[in-house]
Amino acid sequence: MPDSVPLATTARRLAATGVPVLPLSRGKRPVPNCRACAANACGGRPNMRDPGTCRCPDPCHGWAAATTNTTLITSAAWREAWRQAVAVAYHPGGAGLTVVDLDTPDAVDWARATLPTTRTVSTTRGQHWIYRGAMPSANAVRTGVDIKSTMSYARWLGPGTGTLTALPETVRALAVRTPARKPQAVTLPARTDAGFRGGGGECPHRTLVFLERGIAMAEQRITEASEQVHATVYATFLAVLSRHGRCGCLTDTHITRLFTAARAKGESPRHCTDAWANARGALGM
């Protein structure tokens, strides 16, 4: 476990320059929520998309925990968080910045050929290109490229080299997505009658209300994901198929709702289709 003092010191220095920071644990994950805030039971931070009621002094709620309050950063409430932390993360959008996260050598080559030069920071797999200006975050805008700005966080890896350039329209355009289309590649057994028989057996759900509740909960789970969106989408698809996929209840309308929720979190049509196909494969469907 690294010494937490240098991490807190780095965080305090960044905060003093107006960069909101938070402690990052292993796996590039924010330090876990405290018990009172687990699963967003507290209602969420007031600075999240949906105003909440939480006044917890602990570093909860992922990116929304990022703060420039140097007193809070070094307080007893955050002391345990820094003990668990392995790095400092920051909220780029809160600092008026956008990070183009380039995860592969090919992605770096693409950026050099396409984007205006700006401040760069080396990462374990590629580079962060940092621009002055904030925008909505988006995952997988192209192979090996994520955009981290508002409602997101990035690991602090040092000040980097080069001069900050104003956020170009080229980067903004990457996050513009076309409306989600009905997923043509996904097919499930159709409902065969009003008794919900299909898929080789009698439906255990009995009523449409049960199915509707399951789909609504799945949409909510995807929508509330603040990190590891790919994994959350796959796990949610797997849970829905495991519970509702064998009896023929699911329709294209239900599937489209799930895909739409995933697209709204930044998933591409290909990632949605792959996650669905992988979930079906895992269940032998």
C-alpha positions in Angstrom: 0.0 0.0 0.0 1.5 3.4 -1.0 2.0 6.1 1.6 -1.2 8.1 1.6 0.5 11.4 2.6 2.0 12.1 -0.8 -1.4 11.3 -2.5 -3.2 13.7 -0.2 -0.5 16.3 -0.7 -0.8 16.0 -4.5 -4.6 16.1 -4.3 -4.4 19.3 -2.1 -2.0 21.0 -4.5 -4.3 20.2 -7.5 -7.4 21.4 -5.7 -5.7 24.7 -4.9 -5.4 25.2 -8.7 -9.1 24.6 -9.2 -8.9 20.9 -10.2 -11.5 18.7 -8.4 -9.9 15.5 -7.0 -10.8 12.2 -5.5 -9.0 9.1 -4.2 -8.6 6.2 -6.7 -8.3 2.6 -5.5 -6.9 -0.4 -7.3 -8.5 -1.2 -10.7 -8.8 2.5 -11.4 -12.0 2.6 -9.4 -13.0 5.4 -7.0 -12.7 4.5 -3.3 -16.0 2.6 -2.5 -19.0 4.3 -1.1 -19.5 4.3 2.7 -22.3 2.1 4.0 -24.8 4.9 4.3 -24.3 5.8 0.6 -24.0 2.3 -0.9 -26.2 1.8 -4.0 -27.0 5.5 -3.9 -29.3 4.9 -0.9 -28.7 8.5 0.4 -30.2 10.1 -2.7 -26.9 11.1 -4.3 -24.7 14.2 -4.3 -26.4 17.5 -5.0 -23.9 18.1 -7.9 -24.9 14.9 -9.8 -27.3 15.0 -12.7 -30.3 14.5 -10.5 -30.1 16.8 -7.5 -29.9 14.7 -4.3 -29.8 15.1 -0.6 -26.5 13.6 0.5 -24.3 15.6 2.8 -21.9 12.8 3.5 -18.3 14.1 4.2 -16.8 10.9 2.8 -15.5 10.6 -0.8 -18.6 8.8 -2.1 -20.4 8.7 -5.5 -17.5 8.3 -7.9 -16.7 11.3 -10.0 -19.3 13.4 -8.1 -17.1 13.1 -5.0 -14.4 15.2 -6.7 -13.8 18.4 -4.7 -11.5 21.4 -4.5 -12.1 21.8 -0.8 -8.6 21.4 0.6 -9.9 21.2 4.1 -12.1 18.3 3.3 -9.3 16.6 1.3 -7.1 16.5 4.4 -9.8 15.9 6.9 -10.3 12.9 9.2 -13.3 11.9 7.1 -11.1 11.3 4.1 -8.1 9.9 5.9 -9.2 6.3 5.5 -9.9 6.9 1.9 -6.4 8.0 1.3 -5.1 4.9 3.1 -7.1 2.7 0.6 -6.1 4.8 -2.4 -3.3 4.0 -4.9 -3.6 7.2 -7.0 -5.3 10.5 -7.3 -8.1 11.0 -9.8 -9.7 14.2 -11.0 -12.9 15.4 -12.7 -11.8 17.0 -16.0 -15.1 18.7 -16.7 -15.1 20.3 -13.2 -11.8 21.8 -14.1 -13.0 23.0 -17.5 -11.0 20.3 -19.3 -11.5 17.4 -21.7 -9.3 14.3 -21.8 -9.1 12.3 -25.0 -8.0 8.9 -23.7 -6.0 7.1 -26.3 -5.6 3.4 -25.2 -3.7 1.9 -28.1 -0.7 2.9 -30.4 -3.1 3.0 -33.3 -5.4 5.5 -31.4 -2.3 7.7 -30.7 -1.4 7.6 -34.4 -4.9 8.5 -35.3 -4.9 11.5 -32.9 -1.5 12.7 -34.3 -3.0 12.7 -37.8 -6.4 14.1 -36.9 -6.4 16.3 -33.8 -4.7 19.6 -33.1 -1.7 19.2 -30.8 -2.2 20.0 -27.1 -0.9 19.0 -23.7 -0.2 15.2 -23.6 0.4 12.8 -20.7 1.8 9.3 -21.2 -0.3 6.4 -19.8 0.5 2.7 -19.4 -1.2 1.9 -22.7 -1.1 5.2 -24.7 -1.7 8.9 -24.0 -4.1 11.4 -22.6 -4.6 14.4 -24.8 -5.9 17.3 -22.7 -7.9 20.2 -24.1 -9.1 23.4 -22.6 -13.0 23.3 -22.5 -15.6 20.8 -21.2 -18.1 18.6 -23.0 -20.2 15.5 -22.4 -18.1 12.4 -21.8 -18.4 9.4 -24.1 -17.0 5.9 -24.3 -15.7 4.1 -27.3 -16.2 7.0 -29.8 -13.8 5.0 -32.0 -11.5 2.0 -31.4 -9.3 2.7 -28.4 -10.6 6.3 -27.8 -12.7 7.5 -24.9 -13.6 11.1 -24.0 -13.5 12.0 -20.3 -14.9 15.4 -19.3 -18.2 16.1 -17.5 -19.5 13.3 -15.2 -16.3 11.3 -15.5 -12.9 11.1 -13.9 -9.3 10.5 -15.1 -6.2 9.3 -13.2 -3.7 12.1 -12.5 -0.5 11.0 -14.1 1.4 14.3 -13.9 1.2 17.7 -15.6 2.2 16.4 -19.0 4.0 18.3 -21.8 2.9 20.9 -24.3 0.5 23.8 -24.2 -3.2 23.4 -23.6 -5.2 24.0 -26.8 -8.9 25.0 -27.0 -11.2 22.1 -27.3 -11.7 21.6 -31.1 -15.0 20.8 -32.9 -13.3 17.6 -34.1 -13.4 16.2 -30.6 -16.9 17.5 -29.9 -18.1 15.8 -33.0 -16.8 12.4 -31.8 -19.5 12.4 -29.1 -22.4 13.2 -31.4 -24.3 10.0 -31.8 -27.1 9.1 -34.1 -30.4 8.0 -32.5 -30.4 4.3 -31.5 -31.8 2.0 -34.1 -33.8 -1.1 -33.5 -31.2 -3.9 -33.1 -31.8 -6.0 -36.2 -29.2 -8.6 -35.3 -31.0 -9.6 -32.1 -33.8 -12.2 -32.3 -35.7 -14.0 -29.6 -38.6 -16.5 -29.7 -41.8 -14.6 -30.2 -44.7 -14.8 -27.8 -47.1 -17.5 -29.0 -50.3 -16.7 -27.2 -51.9 -14.8 -24.4 -50.9 -17.4 -21.9 -47.2 -16.6 -22.3 -46.2 -20.0 -23.6 -43.1 -20.2 -25.8 -39.4 -21.0 -25.7 -40.2 -24.6 -24.8 -42.0 -24.1 -21.5 -44.7 -22.3 -19.6 -43.8 -18.7 -18.6 -43.2 -18.4 -14.9 -43.9 -14.7 -14.9 -47.7 -15.0 -15.2 -48.3 -11.3 -15.7 -46.9 -8.5 -17.9 -46.4 -6.5 -14.8 -43.6 -8.7 -13.6 -41.8 -8.4 -16.9 -42.3 -4.7 -17.1 -40.8 -4.3 -13.7 -37.8 -6.3 -14.7 -37.1 -4.3 -17.8 -37.6 -1.0 -15.9 -35.1 -2.1 -13.2 -32.6 -3.1 -15.9 -32.9 0.3 -17.6 -32.4 2.0 -14.3 -29.3 -0.2 -13.5 -27.7 0.8 -16.8 -28.7 4.5 -16.5 -27.2 4.8 -13.0 -23.9 3.2 -13.9 -21.1 5.8 -13.1 -18.2 3.5 -14.0 -17.4 0.2 -15.9 -20.3 0.9 -18.2 -19.3 -2.0 -20.6 -19.4 -4.5 -17.7 -22.7 -3.1 -16.3 -24.4 -3.4 -19.7 -23.2 -7.0 -20.2 -24.2 -8.0 -16.6 -27.6 -6.4 -17.0 -28.3 -8.1 -20.4 -27.2 -11.4 -18.8 -29.6 -11.0 -15.9 -32.5 -10.1 -18.1 -32.0 -13.0 -20.4 -31.5 -15.4 -17.5 -34.8 -14.3 -16.0 -36.9 -13.5 -19.0 -35.2 -14.9 -22.1 -36.3 -18.5 -22.4 -40.1 -18.3 -22.3 -40.7 -16.0 -25.2 -41.9 -13.0 -23.3 -39.2 -10.6 -24.5 -40.2 -8.6 -27.6 -38.2 -6.3 -29.9 -39.7 -3.4 -28.0 -38.2 -4.6 -24.7 -34.8 -5.2 -26.3 -34.8 -1.8 -27.9 -35.5 -0.2 -24.5 -32.4 -1.9 -23.1 -30.2 -1.0 -26.1 -31.5 2.6 -25.9 -30.4 2.9 -22.2 -27.0 1.5 -23.1 -26.6 3.9 -26.0 -27.4 6.8 -23.8 -24.5 5.8 -21.5 -22.1 5.9 -24.5 -22.3 2.3 -25.8 -22.0 1.9 -29.6 -24.5 -0.3 -31.5 -21.7 -2.8 -32.0 -21.0 -3.0 -28.3 -24.7 -3.4 -27.5 -25.1 -6.2 -30.1 -21.9 -7.9 -28.9 -22.9 -7.8 -25.2 -26.3 -9.2 -26.1 -24.8 -12.0 -28.2 -22.2 -12.8 -25.5 -24.9 -12.9 -22.8 -27.0 -15.3 -24.9 -23.9 -17.4 -25.6 -23.1 -17.6 -21.9 -26.6 -18.9 -21.2 -26.5 -21.4 -24.1 -29.3 -19.6 -25.9 
